[in-house]
């Protein structure tokens, strides 16, 4: 079996546990132009409590340098709930299973699922790459509280489609300005925000295929068999020129409740 075929077989059989997307160190990510963790920690050190929306397997939250004594996390994907509870329970963090919100770019005026918390429950709500309902964020925030979020832009995956020679579909727009509009309409005040990108680096084609298989929203059209010709071309490119890189467009913002 060739090295190329072995890498693809490994990609097809290797499981994803929690939300660790490093693939044993074969996938690395450069920092964004902003420091999201530092922004969260600045508020966390002076906040009475904190909610982490969409904690995944609790990986990011468990590494945070400071968490308020009362820290709660939510997660909407059932397999991750157990992983997050195992990781976060020893740290005193409760994990609440919830129904995730619709994608922000496609939310209509119909009633959205509400988070299972009382009004004004938290002074800090953190959201990293998770859909949210702006009115519900406003509802659960206490007066003077802050919402800090990092979001994936609607065209975040343009580089991926280009690498695979696929045509990128037209998608509803989700960018910094549309997030600002949703939160402002809900009654929050925007404090700061910025657009930028992170760069993912893949040491080999197996790591690239594994990533796309387990993060299907990056390229829903991707399958290992269906994209085999492109994967083989990219494998040769990696062999000749080193790791494969791909930008993913992000933005972040911070808002407060008057």
C-alpha positions in Angstrom: 0.0 0.0 0.0 1.4 3.4 -0.9 2.0 6.1 1.7 -0.9 8.1 0.1 -3.4 5.3 0.4 -2.2 4.6 4.0 -2.7 8.2 5.0 -6.3 8.2 3.6 -7.1 4.9 5.3 -6.0 6.3 8.6 -8.0 9.5 8.0 -11.1 7.4 7.3 -10.8 5.3 10.4 -9.3 7.6 13.0 -12.1 8.9 15.4 -12.6 12.4 16.7 -12.8 12.6 20.5 -14.2 15.8 21.9 -13.2 18.8 19.9 -9.4 18.2 19.7 -8.6 19.0 16.0 -4.9 18.8 16.3 -4.8 15.2 14.9 -1.9 14.3 17.2 0.0 17.5 16.3 -0.2 17.1 12.6 -2.6 20.1 12.3 -1.5 23.4 13.8 -3.2 26.8 13.8 -1.7 30.3 13.8 -3.1 32.9 16.1 -5.7 35.4 15.0 -4.7 39.1 15.0 -6.5 39.4 18.3 -6.2 37.5 21.5 -9.6 36.1 22.3 -8.5 34.2 25.4 -7.0 37.4 26.8 -10.2 39.3 26.2 -12.2 36.6 28.0 -9.8 36.3 30.9 -9.8 40.1 31.4 -13.6 40.0 32.0 -13.5 36.6 33.8 -11.1 37.9 36.5 -13.7 40.5 37.6 -16.9 38.7 36.8 -19.1 37.0 39.4 -20.0 34.2 37.0 -19.5 33.0 33.4 -21.4 31.0 30.8 -19.4 29.3 28.0 -21.8 28.6 25.1 -20.9 25.6 22.9 -18.0 24.3 24.9 -17.4 21.3 22.7 -15.4 18.7 24.7 -14.5 21.5 27.2 -10.9 21.7 25.8 -10.7 25.5 25.4 -12.6 26.2 28.7 -10.4 23.8 30.7 -7.2 25.6 29.5 -8.5 29.1 30.4 -6.2 30.7 32.9 -9.0 32.0 35.1 -12.7 31.0 35.5 -15.1 32.6 37.9 -16.2 30.4 40.9 -19.6 29.9 39.2 -18.8 28.8 35.6 -21.4 27.0 33.5 -21.0 25.5 30.0 -23.5 24.5 27.4 -23.2 21.9 24.6 -25.6 20.9 21.9 -23.9 17.8 20.4 -24.7 14.8 22.6 -21.4 12.9 22.1 -19.5 15.9 23.3 -21.6 16.4 26.5 -20.2 13.4 28.2 -16.6 14.3 27.2 -17.1 17.8 28.4 -18.6 16.7 31.7 -15.7 14.3 32.3 -13.2 17.1 31.6 -14.9 20.0 33.4 -16.6 18.4 36.4 -13.3 18.1 38.3 -12.9 21.9 37.7 -16.3 22.6 39.2 -17.9 23.5 35.9 -21.5 22.3 35.3 -22.2 21.2 31.7 -25.8 21.7 30.5 -27.0 19.9 27.4 -29.0 22.3 25.2 -30.7 22.5 21.8 -28.4 24.5 19.5 -29.6 27.7 17.8 -30.0 27.9 14.1 -27.1 29.4 12.1 -27.1 33.1 12.7 -27.1 33.8 9.0 -30.4 32.0 8.5 -32.3 32.9 11.6 -35.8 34.2 10.9 -38.3 35.9 13.1 -39.9 32.6 14.3 -39.3 31.6 18.0 -35.8 30.2 18.6 -34.9 27.7 21.3 -34.1 29.5 24.5 -31.2 28.7 26.8 -32.4 27.1 30.0 -31.4 29.9 32.3 -33.3 32.6 34.1 -33.2 36.2 33.1 -30.0 38.1 34.1 -28.3 34.8 35.1 -24.8 35.7 34.0 -22.4 38.7 34.0 -20.2 37.2 31.3 -21.3 35.1 28.4 -18.6 33.7 26.2 -19.2 32.1 22.8 -16.5 30.6 20.6 -17.7 29.5 17.1 -21.3 28.8 18.3 -24.6 30.0 16.9 -26.5 32.3 19.2 -29.9 34.1 19.5 -29.1 37.7 20.2 -32.3 38.3 22.1 -31.6 35.3 24.3 -28.1 36.5 25.0 -29.5 39.8 26.0 -32.1 38.1 28.2 -29.6 36.0 30.3 -27.1 38.8 30.7 -27.2 40.9 33.9 -27.2 44.6 33.5 -23.6 45.7 32.9 -22.7 42.2 31.7 -20.6 41.4 28.7 -20.9 39.1 25.7 -17.6 38.1 24.1 -17.7 36.0 20.9 -15.5 34.8 18.1 -17.4 33.7 15.0 -16.6 31.9 11.7 -17.4 34.1 8.7 -19.7 32.8 6.0 -16.9 32.7 3.5 -14.4 31.2 5.9 -13.9 28.1 3.7 -13.1 29.8 0.4 -9.5 28.5 0.5 -10.6 25.0 1.1 -12.9 25.0 -2.0 -10.0 26.4 -4.0 -7.6 23.7 -2.9 -10.1 21.0 -3.8 -11.0 22.6 -7.2 -14.7 22.8 -6.1 -17.1 25.5 -6.8 -18.1 27.3 -3.6 -21.9 27.6 -3.1 -23.6 30.9 -2.4 -24.4 31.2 1.3 -26.3 33.6 3.5 -23.9 36.4 4.6 -22.5 36.2 8.1 -19.8 38.8 8.9 -18.9 41.3 11.6 -21.4 43.9 10.4 -24.3 41.4 10.3 -23.5 40.2 13.8 -23.3 43.8 15.0 -26.7 44.4 13.5 -28.3 41.4 15.3 -26.8 42.3 18.7 -27.6 46.0 18.4 -31.2 45.2 17.5 -31.4 43.0 20.6 -30.4 46.0 22.8 -26.7 45.3 23.3 -24.0 47.9 22.9 -21.0 47.0 20.7 -17.7 47.8 22.5 -15.2 46.5 19.9 -14.7 44.1 17.1 -12.4 43.0 14.4 -12.2 40.8 11.3 -9.2 38.6 10.4 -8.2 35.0 9.8 -6.4 32.0 11.3 -4.2 29.8 9.2 -4.4 26.0 9.5 -1.3 24.0 8.5 -1.6 20.3 7.6 1.6 18.2 7.8 0.2 15.5 5.5 -2.8 14.8 3.3 -4.2 12.3 5.8 -4.5 15.1 8.4 -6.2 17.3 5.8 -8.7 14.6 4.9 -9.3 13.7 8.5 -10.1 17.3 9.3 -12.6 17.7 6.5 -14.3 14.5 7.3 -14.8 15.4 11.0 -15.6 19.1 10.4 -18.2 18.6 7.7 -19.4 22.2 7.6 -16.0 23.3 6.2 -16.9 21.5 2.9 -20.1 19.5 2.9 -19.4 18.2 -0.6 -16.1 16.6 0.6 -15.7 12.8 0.7 -12.4 11.0 0.6 -13.5 8.9 -2.4 -15.1 11.8 -4.3 -12.1 14.1 -3.9 -9.4 11.4 -4.3 -7.9 13.1 -7.4 -7.6 16.4 -5.7 -6.2 14.8 -2.6 -3.5 13.0 -4.6 -2.5 16.2 -6.3 -2.3 17.9 -2.9 -0.3 15.0 -1.5 2.3 15.5 -4.2 2.3 19.2 -3.4 3.0 18.5 0.3 5.8 16.1 -0.7 7.4 18.8 -2.8 6.8 22.0 -0.9 5.9 21.0 2.7 2.8 21.5 4.8 -0.5 22.5 3.2 -2.0 25.8 4.5 -5.5 27.1 4.5 -6.9 30.4 5.8 -10.2 30.4 7.7 -11.8 33.9 8.0 -13.1 34.8 11.5 -14.3 37.8 13.4 -14.7 38.7 17.0 -16.7 41.3 19.0 -17.5 42.3 22.5 -20.8 43.8 23.5 -22.3 44.9 26.8 -25.8 45.1 28.2 -26.7 48.6 29.5 
